Amino acid sequence: MPLYHVWFATKRRKWLLMGEIAEEVEEQLKTMAEEKEIKLLECETMVDHVHLLVDCADRAHLGRAMNLLKGASARRMFQRYPGMKLEAGVNNFWQHRYRAKEVPATAAAAVGGYIRTQWDRLEKYERQH
């Protein structure tokens, strides 16, 4: 099955994914993937977006998987942190779209390493804010 590097951002690229929230989002995505039998190989948050490495049959299955993961995680985060909508000034946790790139099996280790080391590049985002 093909591997996909997937990334998607918080609504309006708000810096919502830090500390406890980042940990909770990552846990929610992993739990949901396991419950729905989505093969989530890597998952890492960064201040305003998430990177995933997903083993999926094809793009149609990937689309359904992303709808499930994004929808369920958003609902659970707003339930757990009800004040977040008001504090962040957003009605949706995630932007509506996501980006995905098919990853050849030979590049899976490199892409996995890139995903796992997102926080090593925090200074890139700090300069932008």
Secondary structure, DSSP 8 states (H G I E B T S, - for coil): --EEEEEEEBGGG----SHHHHHHHHHHHHHHHHHTT-EEEEEEEETTEEEEEEE-SSHHHHHHHHHHHHHHHHHHHHHHSTTHHHHHT-S-SB-S--EEEEE-GGGHHHHHHHHHTGGGGHHHHHTT-
